[in-house]
Amino acid sequence: MRINIILGIIVVAVGILTCKNLQKTKTSETPVVPTPEEKQLGLRASHVIDEERPDTVQGTYQVRQAPKMVQVPVDVLPPASASKKAFLSTGWWHLNMAYQPSDTTIHHNYQQKWLQFREDQTFDVLIKGKVVDTGRWNFDQTHNEILLSCKDPYINNSWGVQEKGFVMIWKGNTSLNVTGIQVRVVGQRETPKW
């Protein structure tokens, strides 16, 4: 009978020690989850997506945040050509549609905005006829990119340009711009009806 009691005490003591060791192991092996900023380091992407389709069954993961502000090297390039200055400064430019795979609502940040370029390589961002931001621009003929430097994170960047008449598609896929955003920019000569 004594042997059974002693064996029972030994089993309970070993069980308690084993549980304590398991708890220590679990807490020391808990993975450290990096912040979104830490995940972005070294990656050439607008947003790092670790999950697959959490918003809807058929949709994609939606990241609703402004693009990172970047330093746009407007002064590094020689001034834009006279024809490019004349083309851009003729009239008003409406950012009437935008698309980004990781944020299908990105167009709401563009549709009310108009740009007015000037030949001195400055421009205004207007919403409902009021200037909300002013910046500087340049054009890289070699890479066919427009460089825009302002405080608006949705506009401030370099953009690959595809143009046909007074319609341009700005592509956020350059050496500086990794947003993946595409913006349709439509020009008109008359003052817009705000």
Phi and psi in degrees as a GROMACS rama.xvg file:
@    title "Ramachandran Plot"
@    xaxis  label "Phi"
@    yaxis  label "Psi"
@TYPE xy
-62.5215  -37.3699  ARG-2
-64.1844  -40.157  ILE-3
-63.5251  -40.8014  ASN-4
-65.6772  -44.5433  ILE-5
-63.2957  -43.0707  ILE-6
-63.9009  -38.5607  LEU-7
-63.0412  -43.1253  GLY-8
-64.3106  -41.3879  ILE-9
-63.3856  -42.2661  ILE-10
-62.9175  -44.3608  VAL-11
-63.9255  -43.4408  VAL-12
-63.0796  -43.6361  ALA-13
-64.6497  -39.3878  VAL-14
-62.9762  -42.4781  GLY-15
-64.2302  -44.981  ILE-16
-62.8832  -39.783  LEU-17
-64.9197  -42.8765  THR-18
-63.1902  -41.7194  CYS-19
-63.3595  -40.3825  LYS-20
-66.3009  -38.5789  ASN-21
-64.8649  -40.3854  LEU-22
-64.3936  -41.6606  GLN-23
-63.7516  -40.8962  LYS-24
-64.533  -42.9255  THR-25
-63.967  -42.6437  LYS-26
-71.2917  -32.5225  THR-27
-78.5377  -21.9825  SER-28
-98.3241  10.2192  GLU-29
-66.3174  124.938  THR-30
-69.9903  145.53  PRO-31
-91.2324  120.794  VAL-32
-88.7107  119.35  VAL-33
-71.0839  152.787  PRO-34
-72.0689  162.274  THR-35
-57.4273  -34.3416  PRO-36
-66.0882  -38.2377  GLU-37
-68.382  -34.3624  GLU-38
-65.2431  -33.6504  LYS-39
-72.4066  -23.5584  GLN-40
-57.6735  126.796  LEU-41
81.6537  -3.4637  GLY-42
-104.634  134.665  LEU-43
-93.5506  68.3463  ARG-44
-144.951  152.553  ALA-45
-69.1436  -44.1676  SER-46
-141.363  139.85  HIS-47
-95.8155  121.546  VAL-48
-110.738  115.646  ILE-49
-92.9128  -19.8027  ASP-50
-105.927  163.645  GLU-51
-117.747  115.363  GLU-52
53.1724  52.3665  ARG-53
-80.6105  -18.4362  PRO-54
-76.7006  -46.3598  ASP-55
-142.04  168.224  THR-56
-65.5038  -43.9414  VAL-57
-100.206  -9.25257  GLN-58
-88.1088  -177.559  GLY-59
-110.809  165.823  THR-60
-62.9821  127.413  TYR-61
-102.832  123.047  GLN-62
-109.229  107.579  VAL-63
-104.609  82.2384  ARG-64
-149.367  153.844  GLN-65
-67.0391  149.339  ALA-66
-62.1726  155.473  PRO-67
-65.7729  141.721  LYS-68
-73.0675  135.914  MET-69
-126.108  156.049  VAL-70
-83.1213  114.453  GLN-71
-93.7977  120.004  VAL-72
-79.09  68.6281  PRO-73
-65.2592  -36.3052  VAL-74
-82.8865  -10.9061  ASP-75
-70.1997  -34.2979  VAL-76
-85.1003  155.856  LEU-77
-66.8494  160.67  PRO-78
-55.9979  152.586  PRO-79
-64.6774  156.148  ALA-80
-67.2645  158.078  SER-81
-61.6258  -36.6767  ALA-82
-68.0759  -37.9465  SER-83
-69.1775  -39.0915  LYS-84
-61.92  -44.5603  LYS-85
-65.939  -41.7641  ALA-86
-61.1364  -49.376  PHE-87
-73.1695  -33.5784  LEU-88
-84.191  -0.119193  SER-89
-86.5629  98.7694  THR-90
92.4073  -157.012  GLY-91
-119.796  149.401  TRP-92
-122.83  121.728  TRP-93
-101.751  125.921  HIS-94
-85.5261  81.0772  LEU-95
-89.9438  -7.37475  ASN-96
-160.293  147.134  MET-97
-145.52  154.285  ALA-98
-145.118  140.124  TYR-99
-145.442  130.529  GLN-100
-58.6632  -34.561  PRO-101
-90.1756  -0.451466  SER-102
-151.349  93.2194  ASP-103
-75.4281  -1.69401  THR-104
-102.984  12.0354  THR-105
-61.0039  -27.2498  ILE-106
-60.9703  -24.1235  HIS-107
-63.7639  -22.8587  HIS-108
-86.8656  -2.58606  ASN-109
-119.928  -34.8355  TYR-110
-60.3371  -26.4098  GLN-111
-89.3829  -3.87793  GLN-112
-94.3669  139.388  LYS-113
-124.624  148.674  TRP-114
-118.087  142.044  LEU-115
-127.605  110.345  GLN-116
-87.248  148.753  PHE-117
-121.716  156.685  ARG-118
-68.5159  -17.2312  GLU-119
-80.9766  11.8388  ASP-120
65.5819  36.5871  GLN-121
-117.749  164.545  THR-122
-151.195  158.491  PHE-123
-114.846  145.162  ASP-124
-104.714  124.182  VAL-125
-120.023  142.412  LEU-126
-129.621  122.004  ILE-127
53.4526  38.8372  LYS-128
83.0578  -1.65802  GLY-129
-107.151  135.883  LYS-130
-73.1957  121.276  VAL-131
-107.244  -15.4198  VAL-132
-162.135  151.514  ASP-133
-130.723  141.721  THR-134
-148.19  -170.069  GLY-135
-123.248  150.721  ARG-136
-134.179  161.238  TRP-137
-153.946  167.325  ASN-138
-131.862  128.067  PHE-139
-95.8191  101.565  ASP-140
-64.4187  -35.559  GLN-141
-61.3186  -45.3522  THR-142
-102.124  0.94158  HIS-143
53.3314  55.0684  ASN-144
-126.903  141.35  GLU-145
-100.14  135.666  ILE-146
-110.772  124.182  LEU-147
-123.461  124.705  LEU-148
-118.983  113.769  SER-149
-156.791  -175.1  CYS-150
-87.9756  -15.4712  LYS-151
-76.1242  113.707  ASP-152
-65.1281  -20.9474  PRO-153
-79.8132  -19.7335  TYR-154
-107.256  -37.3874  ILE-155
-61.1159  107.516  ASN-156
171.693  -177.365  ASN-157
-104.181  143.739  SER-158
-133.013  129.581  TRP-159
-69.1855  135.204  GLY-160
-113.355  131.528  VAL-161
-122.759  120.508  GLN-162
-125.966  148.5  GLU-163
-145.546  104.141  LYS-164
64.254  -129.982  GLY-165
-99.526  32.6398  PHE-166
-125.921  128.928  VAL-167
-123.123  147.367  MET-168
-112.151  119.057  ILE-169
-95.7203  128.366  TRP-170
-111.814  125.307  LYS-171
-84.9336  61.4253  GLY-172
-145.496  66.9838  ASN-173
-122.573  -177.773  THR-174
-65.7064  -24.658  SER-175
-99.7072  -37.0605  LEU-176
-98.1835  114.823  ASN-177
-116.12  20.6237  VAL-178
-72.4711  -29.6482  THR-179
77.2748  6.49412  GLY-180
-77.0273  140.644  ILE-181
-119.435  131.955  GLN-182
-123.809  130.665  VAL-183
-91.8122  125.204  ARG-184
-119.781  118.926  VAL-185
-114.182  128.462  VAL-186
-94.6359  148.567  GLY-187
-146.378  146.876  GLN-188
-82.1535  -32.3237  ARG-189
-80.1354  153.738  GLU-190
-62.8208  130.928  THR-191
-62.9992  153.117  PRO-192
-91.6781  99.2204  LYS-193
